[in-house]
């Protein structure tokens, strides 16, 4: 999954010389938390958040008789952490965590804005990848951390008619072991547990079934 698959393309922007009051109105009307700031060529030169704008306008003195208004460049964050559209989604997540930001402008090779990706976009993709909206069985198992274990497990599940619709793996810190969380369709819980537990090297850590009902 790439950034381009989850980003919002062609987001609303402001210019460095724009009025912060107008930017706040844009945030409120569009439900935005942040706005990219671009120059006349569409290159990203900053980013401004609704919270920053509100704080600035509540504390900033009058711009004075020589200036008609305050400007976005007075409050925008620069330089800006950006990400390319063809980067892996996890790279965007890493950058957000590393820089403690809630969203990233997405740019092309020339630095021109093509989209924006936020934490909400990542959460939505994470939920989809885990099959949160799919009526299915969710099972977490621990297996030996060696080549072929996932393929072996998948083969056993397929033998009883199970179809794996998503897999997430992580190492729990126990040397030589790996945890796998699978969403499985087409098989009941009893049959799934029986075939998984038939392998003594596999430990079932958790199983959960979601029905068709909406919570």
ZAZAVEX-483727 format. One record per residue: residue number from 1; residue in one letter; x, z, y of N, C-alpha, C in turn. Coordinates in Angstrom, 3 decimals, decimal comma, always signed. Each point is the difference from the previous one (the first is absolute). Layout:
% ZAZAVEX-483727
(NUM a (X Z Y) (X Z Y) (X Z Y))
...
This chain:
% ZAZAVEX-483727
(1 x (+0,845 +0,000 -1,189) (-0,845 +0,000 +1,189) (+0,886 +0,000 +1,246))
(2 x (-0,303 -0,925 +0,915) (+0,794 -0,140 +1,215) (-0,772 +0,509 +1,214))
(3 x (+0,726 +0,252 +1,077) (-0,613 +0,476 +1,228) (-1,095 -0,954 +0,463))
(4 x (+0,231 -1,303 -0,107) (-0,967 -0,981 +0,479) (-1,342 +0,111 -0,727))
(5 x (+0,012 +0,532 -1,219) (-1,233 +0,109 -0,780) (-0,908 +1,121 +0,483))
(6 x (+0,534 +0,949 +0,765) (-0,770 +1,179 +0,409) (-0,109 +0,177 +1,505))
(7 x (+0,809 -0,721 +0,767) (+0,017 +0,190 +1,447) (-1,269 -0,546 +0,650))
(8 x (-0,257 +0,458 +1,225) (-1,035 -0,597 +0,846) (+0,667 -1,086 +0,829))
(9 x (-0,381 -1,269 -0,198) (+0,665 -1,073 +0,753) (-0,505 -0,072 +1,440))
(10 x (+0,861 -0,505 +0,858) (-0,353 -0,261 +1,407) (-0,695 +1,188 +0,668))
(11 x (+0,661 +1,157 +0,044) (-0,638 +1,178 +0,598) (-0,117 -0,116 +1,516))
(12 x (-0,882 +0,825 +0,560) (-0,127 +0,098 +1,456) (+1,301 +0,560 +0,571))
(13 x (+0,453 -0,571 +1,098) (+1,268 +0,421 +0,616) (-0,182 +0,267 +1,490))
(14 x (+1,016 +0,591 +0,576) (+0,077 +0,152 +1,453) (+1,382 -0,454 +0,452))
(15 x (+0,136 -0,213 +1,306) (+1,275 -0,398 +0,585) (+0,632 +1,207 +0,696))
(16 x (+1,297 -0,020 +0,247) (+0,660 +1,129 +0,681) (-0,613 +0,322 +1,359))
(17 x (-0,505 -1,019 +0,686) (-0,573 +0,211 +1,333) (-1,491 +0,340 -0,024))
(18 x (-0,581 +0,120 -1,194) (-1,431 +0,291 -0,106) (-0,327 +1,396 +0,510))
(19 x (-1,280 +0,204 +0,325) (-0,490 +1,279 +0,503) (-0,270 +0,939 -1,175))
(20 x (+0,592 +1,201 -0,026) (-0,271 +0,951 -1,077) (-1,484 +0,335 -0,162))
(21 x (-0,750 +0,019 +1,110) (-1,439 +0,262 -0,094) (-0,694 -1,081 -0,814))
(22 x (+0,400 -1,243 +0,206) (-0,584 -1,100 -0,766) (+0,395 +0,108 -1,470))
(23 x (+1,223 +0,471 -0,266) (+0,447 +0,167 -1,387) (-0,808 +1,073 -0,714))
(24 x (-0,300 +1,094 +0,703) (-0,839 +1,051 -0,591) (-1,376 -0,557 -0,333))
(25 x (-0,553 -0,805 +0,895) (-1,311 -0,609 -0,247) (+0,046 -0,905 -1,229))
(26 x (+1,095 -0,741 -0,163) (+0,158 -0,852 -1,179) (+0,035 +0,843 -1,274))
(27 x (+0,737 +1,095 +0,041) (+0,094 +0,883 -1,170) (-1,371 +0,550 -0,373))
(28 x (-0,750 +0,440 +1,006) (-1,302 +0,585 -0,262) (-0,986 -1,032 -0,526))
(29 x (-0,030 -1,169 +0,605) (-0,981 -1,013 -0,393) (+0,313 -0,589 -1,375))
(30 x (+1,299 -0,092 -0,328) (+0,374 -0,591 -1,281) (+0,292 +0,999 -1,097))
(31 x (-0,005 +1,303 +0,345) (+0,331 +1,023 -0,989) (+1,460 -0,012 -0,390))
(32 x (+0,871 -0,395 +0,946) (+1,431 -0,094 -0,280) (+0,711 +1,308 +0,335))
(33 x (+1,039 +0,310 -0,773) (+0,851 +1,157 +0,294) (+1,261 -0,402 +0,745))
(34 x (+0,351 -1,292 -0,076) (+1,231 -0,474 +0,620) (-0,145 -1,470 +0,354))
(35 x (+0,776 -0,416 +0,988) (-0,005 -1,395 +0,438) (+1,437 -0,498 +0,129))
(36 x (+0,343 -1,132 -0,621) (+1,320 -0,594 +0,236) (+0,095 -0,523 +1,434))
(37 x (+1,199 +0,083 +0,546) (+0,267 -0,534 +1,332) (+0,891 -1,226 -0,166))
(38 x (-0,431 -1,133 +0,552) (+0,746 -1,249 -0,178) (+0,333 -0,616 +1,347))
(39 x (+1,055 -0,818 +0,005) (+0,363 -0,726 +1,217) (-0,741 -1,338 +0,031))
(40 x (+0,347 -0,821 +0,964) (-0,718 -1,272 +0,171) (+0,192 -0,962 -1,164))
(41 x (+1,070 +0,185 -0,796) (+0,221 -0,853 -1,182) (-0,608 +0,595 -1,269))
(42 x (-0,646 +1,145 +0,120) (-0,609 +0,630 -1,171) (+0,952 +0,851 -0,804))
(43 x (+1,208 +0,269 +0,533) (+0,949 +0,857 -0,690) (-0,331 +1,468 +0,264))
(44 x (+0,152 +0,816 -1,010) (-0,313 +1,421 +0,127) (+1,079 +0,700 +0,825))
(45 x (-0,433 +0,676 +1,048) (+0,944 +0,734 +0,858) (-0,314 +1,491 +0,039))
(46 x (-1,118 +0,405 -0,590) (-0,360 +1,409 +0,004) (-1,271 +0,231 -0,796))
(47 x (-0,373 +1,253 -0,088) (-1,277 +0,371 -0,606) (-0,507 +1,237 +0,731))
(48 x (-1,315 +0,085 +0,149) (-0,592 +1,111 +0,721) (-1,167 +0,539 -0,820))
(49 x (-0,136 +1,325 -0,058) (-1,081 +0,608 -0,768) (-1,076 +0,529 +0,943))
(50 x (-1,198 +0,146 -0,550) (-1,113 +0,523 +0,791) (+0,301 +1,402 +0,496))
(51 x (+0,606 +0,821 -0,842) (+0,334 +1,372 +0,404) (+0,999 +0,020 +1,146))
(52 x (+1,017 -0,875 -0,088) (+0,996 -0,067 +1,075) (-0,651 -0,417 +1,316))
(53 x (-0,899 -0,980 -0,078) (-0,673 -0,490 +1,203) (-0,851 +1,096 +0,630))
(54 x (-0,747 +0,718 -0,833) (-0,868 +1,059 +0,507) (+0,816 +1,103 +0,665))
(55 x (+1,095 +0,400 -0,642) (+0,857 +1,032 +0,576) (+0,627 -0,468 +1,306))
(56 x (+0,484 -1,232 +0,013) (+0,639 -0,541 +1,196) (-0,975 -0,017 +1,185))
(57 x (-1,206 -0,500 -0,253) (-0,965 -0,132 +1,092) (-0,498 +1,363 +0,494))
(58 x (+0,073 +1,018 -0,866) (-0,450 +1,327 +0,413) (+1,047 +0,742 +0,815))
(59 x (+1,242 -0,456 -0,057) (+1,086 +0,719 +0,680) (+0,741 -0,836 +1,043))
(60 x (-0,154 -1,315 -0,045) (+0,776 -0,856 +0,903) (-0,505 +0,130 +1,437))
(61 x (+0,913 +0,043 +0,960) (-0,415 +0,020 +1,408) (-0,538 -1,360 +0,419))
(62 x (-0,566 -0,061 +1,162) (-0,488 -1,270 +0,523) (+1,150 -1,004 +0,073))
(63 x (-0,268 -1,284 -0,329) (+1,074 -0,996 +0,073) (+0,502 -0,247 +1,409))
(64 x (-0,736 +0,443 +1,027) (+0,463 -0,155 +1,382) (-0,548 -1,253 +0,647))
(65 x (+0,148 -0,056 +1,303) (-0,606 -1,102 +0,759) (+0,681 -1,330 -0,274))
(66 x (+1,254 +0,012 -0,447) (+0,712 -1,253 -0,236) (-0,317 -0,583 -1,367))
(67 x (-0,638 +0,771 -0,861) (-0,360 -0,491 -1,321) (-1,503 +0,122 -0,184))
(68 x (-0,616 -1,051 -0,522) (-1,448 +0,001 -0,180) (-0,419 +0,820 -1,215))
(69 x (+0,914 +0,154 -0,960) (-0,381 +0,680 -1,237) (+1,257 +0,415 -0,750))
(70 x (-0,183 +0,909 -0,953) (+1,076 +0,290 -0,939) (+0,149 -1,180 -0,951))
(71 x (+1,104 +0,008 -0,754) (+0,288 -1,116 -0,901) (+0,289 +0,523 -1,407))
(72 x (-0,331 -0,822 -0,979) (+0,225 +0,363 -1,405) (+1,467 +0,312 -0,260))
(73 x (+0,911 -0,696 +0,665) (+1,420 +0,201 -0,247) (+0,452 +1,422 +0,342))
(74 x (-0,808 +0,731 +0,773) (+0,332 +1,378 +0,327) (-0,229 +0,958 -1,170))
(75 x (-0,822 -0,400 -0,959) (-0,380 +0,907 -1,070) (+0,307 -0,542 -1,401))
(76 x (+0,300 -1,291 -0,116) (+0,206 -0,595 -1,323) (+1,288 +0,507 -0,641))
(77 x (+0,005 -0,016 -1,336) (+1,193 +0,336 -0,772) (+0,826 -1,262 -0,220))
(78 x (+1,282 +0,103 +0,283) (+0,901 -1,118 -0,211) (+1,412 +0,545 -0,215))
(79 x (+0,828 -0,608 -0,868) (-0,300 -1,152 -0,853) (-1,001 +0,360 -1,096))
(80 x (-0,523 -1,024 -0,637) (-1,079 +0,175 -0,968) (+0,503 -0,272 -1,415))
(81 x (-0,440 +0,843 -0,936) (+0,258 -0,264 -1,415) (-1,002 -1,044 -0,457))
(82 x (+0,489 -1,117 -0,515) (-0,866 -1,081 -0,461) (+0,327 -0,343 -1,446))
(83 x (-0,849 -0,826 -0,586) (+0,210 -0,437 -1,374) (-0,377 -1,478 -0,088))
(84 x (+0,666 -0,721 -0,883) (-0,316 -1,410 -0,206) (-1,181 -0,147 -0,949))
(85 x (-0,745 -1,086 +0,167) (-1,211 -0,207 -0,800) (+0,302 -0,184 -1,478))
(86 x (+1,175 -0,517 -0,340) (+0,302 -0,249 -1,412) (+0,804 +1,126 -0,644))
(87 x (+0,023 +1,179 +0,657) (+0,646 +1,164 -0,606) (-0,936 +0,641 -1,023))
(88 x (+0,548 +0,651 -1,031) (-0,848 +0,747 -0,940) (-0,763 +1,102 +0,719))
(89 x (-1,195 +0,290 -0,489) (-0,843 +1,010 +0,625) (+0,683 +1,362 +0,032))
(90 x (+0,755 +0,314 -1,061) (+0,663 +1,299 -0,034) (+1,073 +0,136 +1,075))
(91 x (+0,532 -1,122 +0,496) (+0,965 +0,054 +1,095) (-0,677 +0,458 +1,282))
(92 x (-1,230 -0,472 +0,224) (-0,766 +0,458 +1,159) (-0,276 +1,495 -0,111))
(93 x (-0,367 +0,448 -1,204) (-0,261 +1,431 -0,207) (+1,260 +0,816 +0,261))
(94 x (+1,152 -0,484 -0,482) (+1,260 +0,722 +0,200) (+0,328 +0,119 +1,486))
(95 x (-0,204 -1,076 +0,751) (+0,297 +0,019 +1,428) (-0,925 +0,963 +0,747))
(96 x (-1,275 +0,031 -0,382) (-0,934 +0,921 +0,659) (+0,403 +1,452 -0,251))
(97 x (+0,400 +0,293 -1,234) (+0,422 +1,359 -0,331) (+1,299 +0,345 +0,719))
(98 x (+0,954 -0,912 -0,035) (+1,317 +0,254 +0,596) (-0,093 +0,238 +1,499))
(99 x (-0,873 -0,757 +0,674) (-0,090 +0,098 +1,459) (-1,217 +0,798 +0,475))
(100 x (-0,775 +0,541 -0,945) (-1,164 +0,838 +0,305) (-0,951 -0,703 +0,962))
(101 x (-0,405 -1,211 -0,383) (-0,957 -0,765 +0,801) (-1,200 -0,365 -0,863))
(102 x (-1,131 -0,231 +0,652) (-1,221 -0,305 -0,738) (-0,300 -1,467 -0,140))
(103 x (+0,822 -0,851 +0,610) (-0,230 -1,436 -0,098) (+1,225 -0,779 +0,428))
(104 x (+0,104 -1,231 -0,474) (+1,140 -0,857 +0,314) (-0,479 -1,381 +0,435))
(105 x (+0,502 -0,511 +1,130) (-0,234 -1,401 +0,313) (+0,690 -0,880 -1,050))
(106 x (-0,654 -1,068 -0,381) (+0,560 -0,953 -0,959) (+0,428 -1,233 +0,781))
(107 x (+1,245 -0,406 -0,171) (+0,560 -1,083 +0,807) (+0,553 -1,109 -0,874))
(108 x (+0,208 -1,173 +0,629) (+0,686 -1,082 -0,687) (+1,495 +0,119 +0,258))
(109 x (+0,763 -0,974 -0,462) (+1,461 +0,057 +0,126) (+0,471 -0,009 +1,453))
(110 x (-0,857 -0,472 +0,908) (+0,361 -0,050 +1,411) (-0,490 +1,221 +0,764))
(111 x (-0,608 +0,963 -0,706) (-0,481 +1,201 +0,655) (-1,374 -0,126 +0,613))
(112 x (-0,687 -1,125 -0,257) (-1,351 -0,193 +0,530) (-1,021 +0,707 -0,889))
(113 x (-0,970 +0,610 +0,631) (-1,009 +0,777 -0,717) (-0,902 -0,903 -0,831))
(114 x (-0,202 +0,365 -1,263) (-0,928 -0,729 -0,863) (-1,064 +0,923 -0,602))
(115 x (+0,192 +1,325 +0,111) (-0,979 +0,916 -0,573) (+0,403 +1,434 +0,244))
(116 x (-0,769 +0,907 -0,571) (+0,328 +1,425 +0,048) (-0,439 +0,622 -1,319))
(117 x (+0,776 +0,956 -0,496) (-0,339 +0,697 -1,229) (+0,055 +1,499 +0,271))
(118 x (-0,986 +0,734 -0,516) (-0,119 +1,423 +0,282) (-0,014 +0,804 -1,291))
(119 x (+0,079 +1,316 +0,156) (-0,090 +0,885 -1,154) (-1,329 -0,183 -0,728))
(120 x (-1,058 -0,230 +0,748) (-1,308 -0,216 -0,625) (+0,019 -1,223 -0,903))
(121 x (+0,697 -1,049 +0,414) (+0,134 -1,196 -0,837) (+0,735 +0,334 -1,292))
(122 x (+1,048 +0,816 +0,110) (+0,763 +0,390 -1,184) (-0,834 +0,859 -0,937))
(123 x (-0,763 +0,954 +0,575) (-0,852 +0,854 -0,830) (-1,030 -0,837 -0,749))
(124 x (-0,603 -0,965 +0,702) (-1,011 -0,849 -0,629) (+0,602 -0,807 -1,147))
(125 x (+1,222 -0,516 +0,212) (+0,647 -0,775 -1,052) (+0,407 +0,881 -1,169))
(126 x (+0,444 +1,218 +0,296) (+0,362 +0,943 -1,045) (-1,212 +0,325 -0,870))
(127 x (-1,133 +0,253 +0,647) (-1,226 +0,301 -0,747) (-0,421 -1,191 -0,851))
(128 x (+0,116 -1,199 +0,561) (-0,376 -1,199 -0,763) (+0,936 -0,210 -1,185))
(129 x (+1,300 +0,221 +0,232) (+0,965 -0,195 -1,083) (-0,239 +0,966 -1,149))
(130 x (-0,476 +1,198 +0,327) (-0,290 +0,988 -1,033) (-1,389 -0,170 -0,601))
(131 x (-0,748 -0,997 +0,499) (-1,320 -0,259 -0,555) (-1,035 +1,025 +0,384))
(132 x (+0,089 +0,553 +1,218) (-0,898 +1,079 +0,402) (-1,468 -0,419 -0,021))
(133 x (-0,294 -1,275 +0,222) (-1,383 -0,464 +0,030) (-0,416 -0,670 -1,303))
(134 x (+0,827 +0,114 -1,028) (-0,294 -0,651 -1,273) (-0,481 +1,009 -1,029))
(135 x (-1,207 -0,170 -0,558) (-0,433 +0,889 -1,087) (+0,949 -0,146 -1,185))
(136 x (+0,788 +1,024 -0,264) (+1,028 -0,114 -1,025) (+0,500 +1,392 -0,370))
(137 x (+0,811 +0,024 -1,039) (+0,686 +1,225 -0,403) (+1,350 +0,082 +0,700))
(138 x (+0,342 +1,187 +0,469) (+1,318 +0,224 +0,609) (+0,729 +0,976 -0,905))
(139 x (+1,144 -0,414 -0,502) (+0,762 +0,850 -0,900) (+1,454 +0,062 +0,460))
(140 x (+0,553 +1,193 +0,016) (+1,411 +0,191 +0,343) (+0,724 +0,522 -1,233))
(141 x (+1,060 -0,691 -0,364) (+0,774 +0,377 -1,181) (+1,463 +0,101 +0,365))
(142 x (+0,737 +0,728 -0,824) (+1,454 +0,073 +0,156) (+0,630 -0,664 -1,218))
(143 x (+0,950 -0,898 +0,278) (+0,640 -0,768 -1,065) (+1,513 +0,073 +0,174))
(144 x (+0,741 -0,343 -1,038) (+1,457 -0,090 +0,160) (+0,362 -1,055 +1,048))
(145 x (+0,973 +0,305 +0,811) (+0,431 -0,922 +1,054) (+1,022 -0,975 -0,580))
(146 x (-0,531 -1,024 -0,674) (+0,867 -1,002 -0,630) (-0,754 -1,315 -0,082))
(147 x (+0,712 -1,102 -0,123) (-0,644 -1,309 -0,038) (-1,008 -0,113 -1,157))
(148 x (-1,131 -0,650 +0,304) (-0,977 -0,307 -1,037) (-1,120 +1,005 -0,169))
(149 x (+0,104 +1,176 +0,620) (-1,029 +1,024 -0,204) (-1,347 -0,413 +0,582))
(150 x (-0,009 -0,586 +1,194) (-1,259 -0,448 +0,587) (-0,614 -1,117 -0,830))
(151 x (+0,826 -0,944 -0,461) (-0,510 -1,094 -0,824) (-0,596 +0,526 -1,306))
(152 x (+0,650 +0,986 -0,582) (-0,507 +0,577 -1,246) (-1,346 +0,683 +0,226))
(153 x (-0,083 +0,753 +1,090) (-1,245 +0,687 +0,320) (-1,111 -0,997 +0,293))
(154 x (+0,312 -1,031 +0,766) (-0,997 -1,025 +0,327) (-0,501 -0,695 -1,265))
(155 x (+0,901 -0,226 -0,956) (-0,396 -0,635 -1,256) (-0,978 +0,858 -0,784))
(156 x (+0,226 +1,296 -0,037) (-0,895 +0,906 -0,720) (-1,378 +0,020 +0,653))
(157 x (-0,014 +0,024 +1,331) (-1,278 +0,001 +0,714) (-0,749 -1,309 -0,224))
(158 x (+0,716 -1,118 -0,007) (-0,635 -1,301 -0,241) (-0,603 -0,084 -1,404))
(159 x (+0,628 +0,659 -0,958) (-0,500 -0,039 -1,375) (-1,400 +0,598 -0,138))
(160 x (-0,362 +0,922 +0,899) (-1,338 +0,608 -0,066) (-0,931 -0,583 +1,070))
(161 x (+0,398 -1,143 +0,567) (-0,849 -0,701 +0,962) (+0,144 +0,431 +1,431))
(162 x (+1,006 +0,822 +0,300) (+0,197 +0,457 +1,374) (+0,741 -1,007 +0,845))
(163 x (-0,414 -0,122 +1,254) (+0,651 -0,899 +0,948) (+0,568 +0,830 +1,149))
(164 x (+1,312 -0,017 +0,171) (+0,651 +0,764 +1,064) (-0,137 -0,774 +1,312))
(165 x (-0,682 +0,621 +0,975) (-0,212 -0,680 +1,281) (+0,957 +0,464 +1,090))
(166 x (+0,678 +1,120 -0,201) (+1,041 +0,404 +0,948) (+0,928 +0,997 -0,667))
(167 x (+1,265 +0,004 +0,461) (+1,010 +0,919 -0,519) (+0,846 +0,496 +1,163))
(168 x (+0,228 +1,315 +0,041) (+0,935 +0,589 +0,965) (+0,940 +0,900 -0,787))
(169 x (+1,285 -0,110 +0,284) (+0,978 +0,815 -0,720) (+0,831 +0,819 +0,977))
(170 x (+0,474 +1,147 -0,482) (+0,978 +0,757 +0,773) (+0,771 +0,915 -0,938))
(171 x (+1,203 +0,349 +0,431) (+0,834 +0,912 -0,782) (-0,226 +1,412 +0,508))
(172 x (-0,428 +0,928 -0,862) (-0,364 +1,345 +0,435) (+1,174 +0,932 +0,246))
(173 x (+1,207 -0,472 -0,205) (+1,167 +0,849 +0,169) (+0,539 +0,521 -1,308))
(174 x (-0,731 -0,233 -1,070) (+0,458 +0,402 -1,326) (+0,804 -1,147 -0,602))
(175 x (+1,239 +0,220 -0,241) (+0,893 -1,065 -0,462) (-0,520 -0,612 -1,298))
(176 x (-0,009 -1,316 -0,028) (-0,401 -0,717 -1,201) (-1,495 -0,159 -0,180))
(177 x (-0,808 +0,428 +0,993) (-1,452 -0,113 -0,100) (-0,555 -0,749 +1,211))
(178 x (-1,133 -0,636 -0,179) (-0,654 -0,740 +1,073) (-1,505 +0,188 -0,127))
(179 x (-0,679 +0,164 +1,113) (-1,449 +0,125 +0,024) (-0,642 -1,344 +0,338))
(180 x (-1,045 -0,342 -0,706) (-0,753 -1,226 +0,239) (-1,460 +0,361 +0,229))
(181 x (-0,576 -0,505 +1,077) (-1,429 +0,156 +0,243) (-0,642 -1,375 -0,131))
(182 x (-0,962 -0,110 -0,915) (-0,631 -1,277 -0,303) (-1,496 +0,073 +0,234))
(183 x (-0,563 -1,080 +0,525) (-1,447 -0,200 +0,039) (-0,342 -0,973 -1,121))
(184 x (-0,935 +0,411 -0,847) (-0,308 -0,784 -1,195) (-1,492 -0,284 -0,067))
(185 x (-0,352 -1,252 -0,253) (-1,382 -0,430 -0,175) (-0,234 -0,405 -1,454))
(186 x (-1,266 -0,040 -0,398) (-0,376 -0,596 -1,276) (+0,150 +0,867 -1,224))
(187 x (+0,267 +1,291 +0,166) (+0,185 +0,886 -1,145) (-0,519 +1,386 +0,380))
(188 x (-0,604 +0,713 -0,951) (-0,488 +1,330 +0,334) (+1,147 +1,011 -0,063))
(189 x (-0,251 +1,168 +0,577) (+1,051 +1,003 +0,148) (+0,536 +0,469 -1,351))
(190 x (-0,882 +0,205 -0,963) (+0,448 +0,469 -1,305) (+0,949 -0,961 -0,680))
(191 x (-0,354 -1,283 +0,018) (+0,851 -1,011 -0,631) (+1,329 -0,140 +0,724))
(192 x (-0,063 +0,097 +1,333) (+1,234 -0,111 +0,781) (+0,951 +1,147 -0,324))
(193 x (-0,525 +1,213 +0,006) (+0,855 +1,157 -0,277) (+0,559 -0,041 -1,421))
(194 x (-0,809 -0,452 -0,940) (+0,455 -0,049 -1,389) (+1,176 -0,950 -0,156))
(195 x (-0,101 -1,193 +0,608) (+1,085 -0,975 -0,177) (+1,252 +0,403 +0,779))
(196 x (-0,193 +0,637 +1,169) (+1,162 +0,434 +0,788) (+0,733 +1,135 -0,714))
(197 x (-0,749 +0,963 -0,529) (+0,604 +1,160 -0,655) (+0,567 -0,319 -1,379))
(198 x (-0,277 -1,200 -0,499) (+0,556 -0,391 -1,295) (+1,516 -0,154 +0,062))
(199 x (+0,523 -0,177 +1,210) (+1,451 -0,088 +0,181) (+0,518 +1,383 +0,370))
(200 x (+0,775 +0,646 -0,847) (+0,465 +1,366 +0,273) (+0,936 +0,105 +1,203))
(201 x (+0,534 -1,132 +0,442) (+0,894 +0,024 +1,157) (-0,766 +0,031 +1,314))
(202 x (-1,328 -0,191 -0,066) (-0,832 -0,056 +1,207) (-0,761 +1,309 +0,155))
(203 x (+0,039 +0,590 +1,200) (-0,742 +1,219 +0,307) (-1,082 -0,317 +1,024))
(204 x (-1,235 +0,315 -0,313) (-1,098 -0,196 +0,945) (-0,014 +1,166 +0,985))
(205 x (+0,131 -0,294 +1,280) (+0,034 +1,038 +1,033) (-1,357 +0,206 +0,656))
(206 x (-0,769 -1,085 +0,127) (-1,283 +0,114 +0,702) (-0,844 -1,223 -0,329))
(207 x (-1,310 +0,211 -0,113) (-0,921 -1,118 -0,189) (-1,236 +0,255 +0,844))
(208 x (-0,507 -1,047 +0,622) (-1,148 +0,129 +0,901) (-0,793 -1,284 -0,057))
(209 x (-1,338 +0,136 -0,037) (-0,858 -1,176 -0,104) (-0,924 -0,060 +1,188))
(210 x (-0,046 -1,158 +0,622) (-0,899 -0,225 +1,125) (-1,098 -0,946 -0,414))
(211 x (-1,215 +0,376 +0,261) (-1,126 -0,840 -0,365) (-0,354 -0,975 +1,104))
(212 x (-1,152 -0,594 -0,143) (-0,439 -0,988 +0,986) (-0,560 +0,636 +1,262))
(213 x (-0,324 +1,291 -0,040) (-0,639 +0,629 +1,150) (+0,957 +0,084 +1,172))
(214 x (-0,557 -0,046 +1,193) (+0,785 +0,153 +1,236) (-0,025 +1,469 +0,409))
(215 x (+1,180 +0,488 +0,351) (+0,074 +1,414 +0,404) (-0,301 +0,150 +1,487))
